[in-house]
Amino acid sequence: MGKNIYFLLLTLISFANCNLSFTQVIINEVSSATDKNFLDEDGSAEDWIEFYNTSSNAINMQGFKIIRDENGKVKNWTFPNIYIKAHSYLTLFCSGKDRSDWFDHWEVPVYANDIWKYFIGTSEPPSNWRTITFNDTSWASGKGGIGFGDGDDSTIIPSALSVYMRKSFTIADTSKISIGALLVDYDDAFVAYLNDVEIARSNIGVYGDHPAYNTDAYDEHEAQMYQNGNFSGGYYVMRNIIDSALKPGLNVFSIQTHNYSAGLNDLSCIPYFLIGINDTSIRYYPFPATVHLHSSFNLTNTGQNLTLINSVGNVMDNVSISYMESNHSRGRIPDGSNNWCILNNPTPDSTNNLSVCFSNYASAPTINLPAGFYSSTQQVSISNSGSDLIRYTKDGSVPTAFSPLYTAPITVDSTKIIRARKFSMNGSVLPSSVSTNTYFINDNPTLPVFSLSTDTYNLFDWNYGIYMLGPNADTNTLPFLGANFWQDWSRTAHIEFFDTNDQQAFELNAEIKIQGNFSKAWKQKGFTIKATDDFDGYPFNYPLFPDKPNIIQYNGFNIRNAGSDWNTCHMRDRLNHKTVQKMTHLDIMDGRPCILFVNGLYFGVYELREKQDKYYVASNGNVDKDKIDFLQFNGVVIEGSNKGFLDMVNFIGSNNMALLANYDYAKSMIDLENFVDYFITETYALNIDWLGSYTNNIKYWRSNNPVGKWRYILWDTDLTLGFLTSFDGADTTNMLQRAINPPVSNPHSVLLKSLLGNNEFKNYFVDRYCDLMNTIFRPYNFKKQADDLHDEMLPEMARHFALWGSGGSSLPFPWDQFIGRSTDVFSWEANIDTMEQFMYSRPYYAFNQLQNQFSLTKQVNVGLDVNPAGAGIIKLNTIYPDSLPWSGIYMDGVPITMTAIANNGYKFISWDSPSLIASPDTNSMITINVTKNEPFTAHFIAYSQGINNLETDINFNVFPNPFSKNFTLNYSLPAPEHVLVQLFDLLGKEIAVLVSSDHLQNAGMHHLNFDTEKYAITHGMYFIKISTGGQSQTIKLIKMLD
């Protein structure tokens, strides 16, 4: 629902009661490419279908169905009891919002500036305060809105964590009310009720929960009305709730508003409650409203069939709708005729008869020279068949009828974008789509390149451009709220991507927005790229990220400016994600460095990053995007519902996890391996913009059908790795203690603290923390990852700093002291050196903090080796040391588990150590509490020494090894056997069963070929395990980059 009341309170629709007729209703006009000049009640541009009654009688549409068939994907929606008057129109939004309540006009029984009864939340109000029977005579009275700090409230109250408000009103006949609506501006959270029935909430709790007076909002939410005149949000109250809540006679609307935390400087509530009346009777002051129905499905711009059937199943109309340009429609001219046209000015809810009928679009011109990189001046020709005119631009803008006319090849002697468009000499044919090619002259980047082209007006116009401060920005305070780049504006652009082979990998038309949070205020701004079905190429197919080769379909991505680490190390967040990508159970936001050109102009070094939305969850989690619960912060809903999460927090937080039944139930709700890795990564890297006095930069999700386990996504770790060593970010900071016992409670810390009450979980947490500190977070490994990112970016950074090197100094104090601290390559490398010093000093403090947090006896050095060298490998807890001999630090008081795995041709014999294993231990897997510095050796024996078992009976090998895409598994059986062959990743997770043991296999040689693309594996180390007759053997398998 729109934030501005004028989207809701528009023009009156009036339909008289008429007799049913079975005459003709047809599909008269369709827009499947987002007509931005025709907005719904929410202020959104949606697809739509206009129906026209060709008869002289009104027609009741109840029971009619509109059916959309998109290449066999069939959706349908049924009309409610609504009439189309004779020779009149009815427009249905195809938005997926599924709204079927029609009404005549709005009335407003509750105004924000009415006199309210209110209670300041310094204690709990009576439990029945939401009911009509509650006696509120002892409550204070005041004109709304009510609050403090923002300057937009009529009644100012003392600083408080919450305020409760009530307003009574009367309804004579509830049967005349079809729908309700709440328009509210608030800071920071609210729950609204109608006669004790909840009708809306935001940023606090879960439906049905009554937050206590001292309950904090999930997150800060700033009121909007004092900034831009808009509401914070609008909420429909559907017919079933209205019917159950409203009573004839006296009713009460009540709302409780909560602050993010005590001591904050503002709290505000400005609510309006509206009702939709289904006839022309008037009780309160009426507001006319254009009310449209909404189907449960969207249209696509790639084409579909639309069928209208009546209530008895007869086909009333059937049309095929093909592609159209954005802000165009296809319709009948004249109304009701068989003459279908393209309308460049759509006419929903009104006649098409005055529109110009266009028959088609001109065919797009062909730019003959491929887009790409050239070492010298190029002549660019454009093909034109027929008499059409071709007009072109070289500045990224869309060619118009006033652009230069193409008559001869275009000379391109510097980097330019050529955009060409055909204009037909036939007045009934519209201009073509735009062909776009970027040519880079004498430019030899080493990174992938994006070229973004759009009208300069879209980006840099003072009033309209999304890159600009604009006329309403608060330029005295960062992040310059009110600026154009803070508005929820999108613009159309063309995107070309050139991978490192300098060839155009893909191109698409897309919607662009300014990306980020505070980083929107930096001079070099990021962009969100969103492919939509308004354009060709939605979604687009290309493997954007080499380390996620199996994800090839995208609906969007971010071109990020490195966030808060912009022009300092320019890599922190991406470094953290790449460091944990291969060795943890985390969902990470993959990325790679890139260069951006805007309208042919160099715009510096950026990061290509995954966009964390429902499409990300679906592709990375292999789930249905429409069947997920996706949340952020302390429970703010992005998709789905937060009920399952809050129920889980309530169970785990209020029950003893030391009890096996409770712990088992907890494990069924949350992915504990993911959860542990998430907390280890955030606390080790010292994310100071995460948990503590507030909650920030947290996202998590689960599948809700079928119900899956909650998983955390690593998100925005810019302020890590010593980013602010002088401000709570030094390597000595105990982030682990803060995460377990934060100064301000949050549900994530509640989960962690309660789960740590289970000894199995605590031991796993400690061992896993040590495992990661001994591997990916080991200073040499961490530094190598940073050096690899540095080396990849280095050739491009001098040019980048030449453009943006002074960017940080333009920010207001104190931001200019720590944002954009690098001004050239020398200072950039110095800042990376400082970050790497953190990597070397951090382990000492992190190990000590881990030991002290759990009151463990001491730290011990664990040494690992095999004898003879190369005979096998060792799994330690959750890791496989990459070379032997090896040593790492663990904790006396938390047992470790070591598993010896023989290489091909060897058999494990025993473990030994100088003192902790008194005599050789023949168990390949042993668990032991290490109480002193101790080396452990796994002993193996070669086949030739006479071992008669699986290894000698079965000749088992893989070729090639290492491999890139395919490998062959070879094994021989001396006798018929049931054989099981499994593929595991480095963490011991089963990837696939390569050979099932269901069937008896014949004796002799077996050769099986495997294409690993279907197993979704990337480059790295894996294990193949073959089992038969109660015995097994494992060999190491290496997948190389393709």
N, C-alpha and C positions, 0 to 999 in steps of 0.2 A: 504493500500500500504506500502511496506516495508520501513524501515528507511535507509536502505543501498542501494545505487544505483546499487550495483552489483547483488541484487536480481532481479532488473528490466532489466539490460543490460547484458543478458547472451548469449545463443547460437542462431544462425539464423535458422528459419524455412522457407523453400521455397517450395511452391506448384505451379507447372506449371498449366496453363489452360488446362483442358482436357475435352473430350466429356462426356456427361452424360451417365451413364450406370445403368441398373436396376439389377445388380448382387448383390452378398451377402455381407452385412456388419453385423458383429456379435459382441456381447459382449464378449471380450476376457479375461479381467482381472478386478477384483473389489477389492478395499480396503475400508472397512467400519470401520476401527479401527485405523485411523490416522497414516499414514506412515510418520514418522518424518524425513525420509531420502529424501523425495520428497516434496519440498516446492513450493507454488504458488508464483506469482509475489509480493505478500505482505510479503513474508517470513513466511507464515502460513502453518502449516500442516493440510491438509483437506482430506476428503474422496474423492475418485475418481473412475471413470469407464473408462477403456480402450476399444476402439472399433478397430476392425481389418477388413480390406478389404481383403476378401479371393480371390477376382477375379483378373483378369489380366488387368482390366480397372479402371481408376479413377472413383470415385462416388461422385456426388454432394449431400451433406447432407441437403441441404436447404429443410425445411418443414418436415424433420424427427422429430419424437418425442421419447424421452425416458420417460417411465412411471415408477414411483416407487409406489408399493402397499405394505404398511406396515399394515397388519391386517385390511384391509379395508380403511386405510387412504391413499388416492390416490393423488399423485402429478405428474405433467408432465412438460416437458420443450422442447421447439422447437429449432432446430438447425438453424443457419443462413446460408448464402451462403458460404459454405466452402467445399473443396474437401478433400477426403482421396485418396491418390495415390494408385496404385495397390500394393497389398501385403504390405501395410503400416498401421500405427497406428495413432489413434487420442485419446488423453486422455482428458476427461471432468472432471474438478473438481466439486464435489458435495458439494459446500460450502454455498449455499444460497445467494451468491453475485450477481447472475444473470448477467453475462457479456457475450455478444454475438458479440462483435466487434473483428474481426480477422484482422491481418495485418502482413506484411512481416518483417519489421525492424523498429527500432527507429532512428530518427534523432533529433539533438539538436540544434535548431535555436538560443536559448538563453542560454548562459553559465553564471554561477555566476561570473566568472573572466573576463567577457567582460567589456568594458568601458560603464558605465551607465551615464545617466543624473539623477541628484538627487536634492532634495529640503529638507532642514532641517525644521522640523515642529515646528517652533516658531510662526507661524501664519498660516492662512488657505491658501492653494494654490488655483489657479483659478479653478473654478468648472469643466472646460473641460480638466483638466490635464491628464485624462485617455484616451483621444481620439487621433486618428492619426493626426488630424488637428491642435492640440495644438503646439504652437511654444515654444520649450523648450530651445532656444538658451541662455536665461538668467540664466538657471539652471547650477549648477556646474557639472563638469564631474569627474568621478573617477572609478577606477577599483573595481568590486565587490569581496567579500561582503562588505557591508557598515554598519558601526555602531561604537560602542565604548565599551570598558570594558572587552571583553572576550579574546582578543588577537588573534582572528581568522579572523578579517576583514582586507581587503586590504586597504580600505579607512576609516580613522578614522575621525569621526565628533565630534563636541562638544556635551556635554551632552544635550539631548533633549527628549521630550516626544514622538516624532514620526519622521519618515523619509519617503520620497516619492521617488520612483525610476521608471525610464522608460528605455525601450530598444526596438529599432525598428529592424524589420527584414522583409524579403520579402518571399513570397510564390508564385511560378509560377502557380501551379495547385492545388487548394484546394480539388478537387474531389479525389485526391489520398490519402487524410488524413482520416484515420478511427477513430482515437482517439488521445487525448492529455493527457499529464501528467505533473504535477508540483511536483518537488522534492525541498524541502525547509528546511533549518535550520533557526530557528528564535528565537528571544527573544524580547517581550513576546507574541505578537499577530500580525496577518497580515490579509489583504484582497488583493486578486490578481485579475487582470482584463486582458481581451484580447479584445482590441479595445472597451473599456468601458463596456464590458460584464463580469460580475463577474463569475469567474471560481472556486474560492476556498477562504475559510476564516477559521480562527481558533482563538478562545478565545476572540472574540470581536463582538458585534452587532449581527444582524440577516440578512439573505440573502436580498439583495436589498438596505440595508441601507448603506450610505456612511459616515463612522465615521468622526467626526470633528477632526482636528489636535490634540486637547487636550483631546480626549476621551481615558480613561484608558482601558487597557486590563482587562478582567474579573479576571484574576489571574496571578500570576507569572509563567512563563514558561521558564526554563533554556535551552539555546542552547545546542545541543548535540555534534556537530562536534568537538569542541575543547576538549571535554571530552573523546569521544570514536570513533570518526570518522563517526558517523551515522548522518542521517538527522533527523530532528524533526518529519517530516511526509511526506507522499506522497499522491497525490490527482489525481484521474482520471478525465479527462474532456471528457465527453461522446460525441458521434457522433452528437447528435442533437445540442449541444452547439457549438461544433466545426463548424458545418455547418452554424449556425447563426452568429458566431463571426468572423471567419477568412475570409479574402477577398483576391482575387488574387492581387498580387502586394505588396504594403507596408502595414505592420501591426505593432502594438505596444503592447508589454507586459508591464504592469505596476503593481506595488505592493506598498502598504503603510503598514508600520510596526509601531507598537505602544508599548510603555512601560506600565508597570503595574501602575506606578505613577511617577510623576516628582521627580527628585532627585535620582533615582536609579542609580546604578553604571554600568549598561550594557544595550545595545540595539544592535540587530544584525539581518541582513537579508542576507542570502546566497541562492538565488533561481536559479533553472534550469527549463526551459520549454522545454518539449519534444513533438514530434509528431510521431504518428505511421503511416508509409507509407504502402499502401496496394499493391504495386507492387515493382519491383526491381530497379526502378529509384532512383537516389541519387542526392540530392541538397546540403544538409549539411553533415557533417561527420557522417557516419552511425554507429549505434551500433546494432549488432545482438540481437535478443530477442526471448526467448522461450515464445510463447504466447499460453495460454490455455483458453479455454472457461470455463465458470462457470454456473452451473445450478442454478435454483431458490430454490432448496431444498437440504437438507442433506440426508445422509444415516444413518441408525441406525445399531448398531452391534448386535441387537437382532433378525435380520432376516427380509428379504423383498423379494418380487418378482420384477424383472426388466424386462420390455418389451420394445423392440425397434420396432417402426412402421415407415414405409416410408411415403413419402409425399401424397400417395393416400390411406393410411390407412391399407396397408398390414403388417402383423406381420413379421418382419425380424428375431427376436430372442426373446426368453423368458427364463429367468433363475431364479432360486431360490438361494439366497445367505444367508448362515447361519453364525453363530458366527465364528470369527477368533481372534487370539491374536493380541495385538497392534504391529504395524510395520510388519504385515503379510498381505497377499492378497490371494484371490482365483482366479485361472485362468486356462485356457486350456493349456495343454501340450500334444502334440505340438500345436502351434498356430492354431486356427480354428477347432481343433478336438472336439470330444464329451467327451474327458477325462478331467474332472475337478480335479484340485489338489489344495493343499495349498502350497503357496510359502513363505518360511521364509525370502527370499530376493526378494521383489517385483521388477517388471521390467516394470514400466510404460513407454510408448513410445518406447518400444523395445521388441524384441522377448522373449517369455517364454521358447523357445526350449532348452536353455542352463541351465535352472533351474532344481533343484531336485524336483520331484513330491512327495509330501507327501499326504497320503490319509486321515489322520485324526490326532486328538490329543489323546494321552493316557488319560484314565479316571483319574480324580483327586483322590488321595489317601484319605482315611478316617482316621483322627486322633481320636482315640476312646475315650480318656478322654476329657470331655467338657472343654472348656476354662473357666477360673474363678479363684476363690480364695480358697486356700487350706492351712491347718494349719501345714502340714508336707510334707516330701519328697514324690514325686509321681513318679510312673512308667508309662510312656506314650507309649502306643503301637500304631502301625499304620497298618491298614489292607491292605493287598495286595492279590488280586485275580489274579491268573495267574503267568506268568514268568517275569513280568515287574520288573525293579529295582526301589527301592525307595531311593532317596537321600534327606538329610535334613540338616538344619542349625539351630543354636541356637542363632544367633546374629542379626536376623532380615533380613538378606540378602536372595535373591532369590537363591534357590539351583541350582547348575549347575552340569555338568557331573563330576566335580572334587570335589563336596561336599561329606561328609561322607556317606557311604552306610548304609542304615538301615538294621540291621540283628537281633536286639533284642530290647525289650523295653528300652526307653531312661530314664535315671534317671534325674529327675528335683528336685534339692534340694535348689534352689533359684529362684527368679523370672526370667523367661526365655520365649522367643518366639520360639516355634517350627514351622518351615516352612518345608513342605514336598512336594515332586514332583515326579511323576512317569516318568521313562525313559524306553521306550519300547525297547525290544530286536529286534523288527521288524524295519528295517531301514527306512521303509516308513511312520512310525508313529512318530509324533513330541512329545516332552515332554508335560506333562499335565499342566494344570493350577496349581497354588500353593495353597495348603491348609495351613491355618495359625491358630494357637491357642496360646494365651498368658496364662501363668500360674503364678499366684502370690502366692508365698510361704511365710507364716507367715507375711502377709501384710494385715492390716485391716483398709482400708481408710473409712472415713465417707462421702466422696464426690464421685460423679460419676467419672469414670476413662476412659480415652482414652489411647489406646495402639497403637502407630504408629510404623510400621516396614517398613524398606527400606534399600537398600544397603548403607552402611556407606559412600561409595564414593559419593552418591547423596547429602549428607548433609555436610560432613566434609573434602572432598578433597579440597586442597588449591586452585586449579584452577577450579574445577567443582562443588564443594559443595555449595549449596545455603545458608548454615548457616554461611559461612566463609567470612572474609574480602577479601581474594584473593589478586592477585598481582597488581590490579589497583586501590585500595582504597586510597582515600586521608585520611590518618590516623591522620593528624594534626588537622582536622576540623570536628566536628560533623555536620551532621550524617554520615560521612565517605562515601561521594559520590564516585561512581565508584566501590564500594565493590560488591562482588558476590551477596549479599542479596539485592542490589539495581537493579540488572539486572532483566529483565522480564523473569525469568527462572522458569520452573515448573519441578517437578520430580514425578515419580510414587511411590506410597506408599500404604500400606494396613492399614486400620483403623478398630479397634475394639472398641466398646463402651460398657462399663459395668455400668449400672445404679446402684442406691443405694442399690438394692437387691443383688448385687455382681454377677449377671448373665449377660452373654453376650447378650445385647439387639439387636445389629446388627453389621454387618461387611461389608466392601466394599473396593474395589480397587478404588483409586482416584488419582487425580493430586494435588500436594501440592505446595504452594508457601510460602515465608516468608511474614507475614502480618504486616500491619501498615505503618506508615510514619517515623517520627524520631525515633519511638520506635523500628524500625528495628536495631538500633545501640546498644540497651541494650544487655547485655549478655544473658538474657533469652528472646528469640525471640518467637513471635507468628507465627501461621500457618494459612493459608487459605486452606480449604479442599474443593475441587471441584469434585463432581461426574460427570462423562462424559459418553456418550454413547459408548465410546471405551471399557467399562468394563460392567460386569454384575452389577445389582443393581443400575441402573440409570433410573429415580431418585429413591431415597430410601424412604421407608415409616416408619416413627417412630415419635411419638410426643415428640420432643426434649425438649420442654418447657412446663412444667405443667400449666403455666398461659395462654398458647395458645393451649389448647387441641384439637381444631378443625383444626389446621394446622398440618398435619401428613406427608406431602410430601415435601421433600427438595432436592435441587440440590447442596447444599453446606452449609458451615457454617464456622465460624472463631473460632479458639482456641487462644484467645487473652491474651497477657501478662499484661493486665491492662493499657497499653498505657503509657502516661506521669505520671500516678499515680502508676506506677510499684514500688513495694517495698516501697511505702510511706504508703498510706492507702490501696492500692491495690483493690479499689472498687469504686472510685468516680463516674465514668461514669455509671456503672451498678446501683449504688445507686440512681442516678438521674432518670434513666429510670424506675426502680422499684417503686420509689416514686410516679411518675405521671401516672403509668400504668393504674390504676383502675379509677382514678377520673378526667381524662382529655380527651380531644379529640385528643391527639397527637398520631402519629404513632411512636412507640418506638421500639428499637432494644432489644428484650428480651435477658436475659442472666441468667446463673447460674454458680456457681463456679465448678471447676473440677480439676482433677489431670491428668497430662500427663506423660506417659512413652514412651521413644524413644528407640527402639531396646532393650527393657527390662530394660532400665535404668531409674530411677526416674528423672523427669525433672521439678517437682515443681507444684505449684498451679497456675492455669490459669482460664480464664473465657470462657465458651462456650457461644458464641454470634451469633445471627442471622447475616447473611451476606446481606448487603443492596445492592441488585442488582435487575434486572427486575423480578426475581423469587420472591424475597421478596415483591415487589410491588404487583405482581399478587396475591400472597397468602394472604397478609394482607389487600389488598384493594379490593379483589374479582373482579379483572379485568383481561383482556387478556394481557399477558406479551408482546405480539407483537403489542399492540395498546395503548402504553403509551408514554408520553413525560416525561422524567426523567432527571433532571438537578442537577447541583451542583454549589456552589459558586455564581457568579453573572450571570450565564446563560450558563455555560459549559455543553454541551450535553453529557449525558451518554447513553440515548436511545431516539429515536424520534427526536423532533425539539424543539428549544427554541423560535420559532416565537410567539406562543400563549402567552407565559409568557411575552416576551418583549412588545407585543401589549398591554397586560393587564397593565403592568407597565406604559407604555406610556399614556394609557387612565386614569388610576387612578391618576397618577402623574401630569397630565396636565389639569384635570377637577376638578370642585368644588364639593366635595363630600357632601356638605351641601344640594345640590339639590337632591331631592328624586329620580328623574329619573336616575341621575348619580350613586347614592348610590345603587339603586336597580340593575343596570347593573353590578356594582362592585361585589355585592353579588352573582350574577349569575356566576362569574368567579372564585371566591376564597372562600374556606371554612373558613368563618370568625371565627367560634368557634375554629377550629384547629389553625388558624393564631394567634389568641389572646393567646391561651394557649402556643403556641410556644414562643412568645415573653416574656410572663410572666415567663416561666420556665428559659429561657436563662438569662434574666436580673436579676431575683431573685437569681439564683445560681451564678451569677457573672462570666459568662464565658468570660475570658480575651483572649481566642483564637477564637474569633467569629467575631463580628463587631467592627469597630473603624477605625484605620488607615489602615486596610486591611479587606478583607472578607475571612472567612475560616469556615470549618466544617458546611456547610449548604447544605442540599439536599431537593428536593421538586419534586412533580410529579402530573400528572393528567392523566386520561384516555383521549385519543384523538379520539376514535371511539367506542361509542358515546363520545362527548366532555364532560368531567367532570370538577369539580372544582379543583383548585390547592390546594395541601395539603403539609405541611412541616413535615419532619421526624427529630426527635431528633437524633443527631449524634455527637459523640466525645465531651463529656463534661468533659474531664479529668481535664482541668485547671479551675475548679470551686470550690465553697465552701471553699474559702480562701486558695487555693493551693499555691499561692505566695503572702502572706500578705505584703511582703516588696516590691512587684513589681506589683502595680496596681491591686491587688487582695484582698485588705482589705475589711472588711464588710462595710466600709463607702463609697466605690466606687459607683458612680452613673451611673450604667450601663444602666438604663432606659433612662436617658438623652442622653447618648452616642448612644443608638440605634435609638432614634428619630432624633438626630442631630449629626451624626458622623463626625469626622474630614475629612474623605474621603467618598464621596457619594457612595451609593450602592443601587440597586433596591429594596431591602427588606425594608430599612429605608424609601425610597421614598413612598412605599406602606403604611407603618405604619403612617408616618407623614400626608399624604394626608387623609387617612381614619379617623384619629383623628379630622379632620375638620368637621366631621359629629357628631352631639350631641348624637344621639342614639348609635353610635359606641363608642364614648368616654365614655359614661355612662356604657355601657356594659363592656368595657375594665377595668374601675376603679372598678366596682363592682366585676367582675370576679377576678381581682387581689386580692381584699380583701377576696373574698370567698376562694381562694387557700391559702392565707397567714393564714386564720383562720382555715384551715383544714389540708391538707397534708403538708404544709410548717410550720405549728405550731411547735415550737421547740420540744415539747414532741413527736409528731407524727414522725417528721423527724428523731429525735434521735432514736426512737424505730425501725424505718426501718434500720438505720445504725447498731444498736445493733443486730438486727436479722441477718444481713449479717455477722457481726463480729462473732456471736455465731456459725454460720454455718461453717465459715472458721477456727475458732480457733484451733480445734483439729489437723489441718494439717499444721499450720504455723511454728511450731518449726522445722519440717523437711524441710520445704521450705527454711527458712532462713539459715539452716545449709548448704544448697547448694548454695544459691544465696545472702546471707546476705551482702557480700562485693561488690556486683555488681556496685552500684552507684559510688563508690570511684574510679573505673577504668576509668570513663569518663573524658574528658578534661574539664578544667575550662572554664566557670562557671557552666557547667552542673552538675558537681559533687556536687554542693552545694544544688541542689533542686531535682535531680532525684535519686530515690533509697535511701531516707533518713532513712528508717527503716533497721536495721541490725539484729534484733532479735524480739521476741514476745513483749518484754517490750517496745522497741522503737516504734514498730508497734502500740501497744495500745495507747501509748502516742500521736502519730500522729493522731489516730482516735479521741482521746479526744480533740485535738486542732481543728480538723474539727468540732466536735460537739459544741465546744465553739462558733465557727462561726454561727452555727445554732441558738444558743440562742441569740447572739448579733445582727444578721442580721435583724430580724423583725423591730426593732426600726428605723433603718436607711431606710429600704425599705418603711415603712409606711410614713415616713417623705418625702422621695424622691417622692413618688407617690402624696402626698398632694401638695408639692411645684411645681411639674412638671405641674399640672393642676390648680394651684392657687386656691385650695379649702379652704374653711373657716377653718375647723378644723377636728380633728379626734374625733369620738364618740364611746362609748361602747353601743352595742345593746345586750340586754338580751332577751332570748326566753324561754318560758315555756308553759306547757299545764295544764289545770285543768278540771277534776281530773287527777292525774298522770297516765300515760299509756293509756289515752283515745285517743291519736292521735299522729301524728308526724307533723313536720313543714318543709316545703321547703323554704329556704331563697335564693332568686335569683336563683343560679344554684346548690345549695348544700342542703343536708339533714343532719343537725347536728345529730351525732350518739348517743347523749344522752342529756337528758333534766333534769334540766335547763342547759342552754348554754349561752355563751356570746362571742362576737367577736367585732373587731374594724372595723368601716366603716367611710365614709367621709360625713361630712355635705356639701351639695352642689350636691350630687349625690344620687337620690332616691333609696331606696331598695324595693324589692317586697317580701312579705311574704305570704305563702299559707298554710292554715291549712288543714290537711288531717286526717279524722276520722279513727280510728282503727275499726275493726269488732266489732259490738255491741254498737257503739257510733255514735252520730250525732253532727256535729259542730253547735255551737250557735252564738258565737261572739268573736271579739277581744276587748281587752282593754289595756290601759297603764295609768300610773299616770297623764300624762299631755298632750301628743301628740295626744291621742285619747280621745276627750272630753266626748263622750258618746259611749256605746258599738257599734261596727261596725259589722254588720251581714254578710258582704261579706267575704267569705272564703279566697279570695285573695285580699290583699291591697297593694298599692304602696305609699310610704311616704318618704319624706326627713327628716331624723332624725337630729335634730338640737342640741340635748343634750344627755347626757347619759340617757338611758331610757330602762326599761324592758317592754316586750310585752308578754301578755298571751292570748293563744287561749283557749276558753271555749267550752266544749263538754257536752252532756247529754246522759245518757244511754237509750237504747230502752225501758227499763221497765218503764220509766217515761212518756210513752204514745205518742211517736212520731210515726205517721202513714205515712210512706213513703216507699221509695225503700228498706231501710235497714230492715224494719219490714216485708215488703211484700215478700222479697226474702231472703231465707236462703242460704248464700253464704260462702263457705269455701274451703280451699285447704288442702289436706292431701297427704303425710306428709309435714310438714313445721316446721323446715327446711327439705330439701330433697337433694339427691345426683344426681340422674339421671332422675327419673320419678316422676310425681306427678299427683294427680287426682283432678279435679275441680268439686265441687258439688254445685248445686244450684237448688232451687225449684221456680216455677212460679205459682202464685195464679190464673193466667189467661193467655191465649195465648199472647205472647209478641215477639217483635223483640229485640234480645239481642246482644250487642256488648261486647266482652271481649278482652282486649288488655294487652300485656306484655311490661313493660317499664324498662329501666335500671336506675341506680342511678342518671344519669344525665338528666332523663326525656325523653330520646330518645326511640321511639317505636322500640321494638325488633321484635314483631310479633303480628298479629291479631289471637288470639286463637279461637275466635268464631265470625263469620261474622253476621252482622245484616240483611243480604239480605233476609233471610227466616223467616217466622213466626214460632215460636216454640210453642209446645203444653204446656198446663198447667201441673204441676207436677214436679217430681224430674228429674234432668239431671246429669249424671255422665260421665265426659270426661277425658280420660287418655292422658297425654302428655309426649312424649320423648323429652327432651330438647336438645339432641345432635344435632338435625337438626336446632336448632335456634342459634347455635354458641355462647352459653353463658358460662362464666366461673364462678367460685365460687364468691359469694358476695351477695349484697342485690338488690332485684328487686321489682317491684310493679305490681300487677294485678288490672286492673280497669274494672268494670262491669257497663255497661250503658244500661238503658231502660227507655222509657217514659220521656225523657228529664232530667232524674236524673242519678247520678252515685255514685259508692262507690269504694274505693281503699283499698286494704290490702297489707301489706308487705310480701314479699316472700324471703326466705333465701336459697341460693344454697351452699351446702357444697362441699369440695373437694371429688372427687370420692374415 
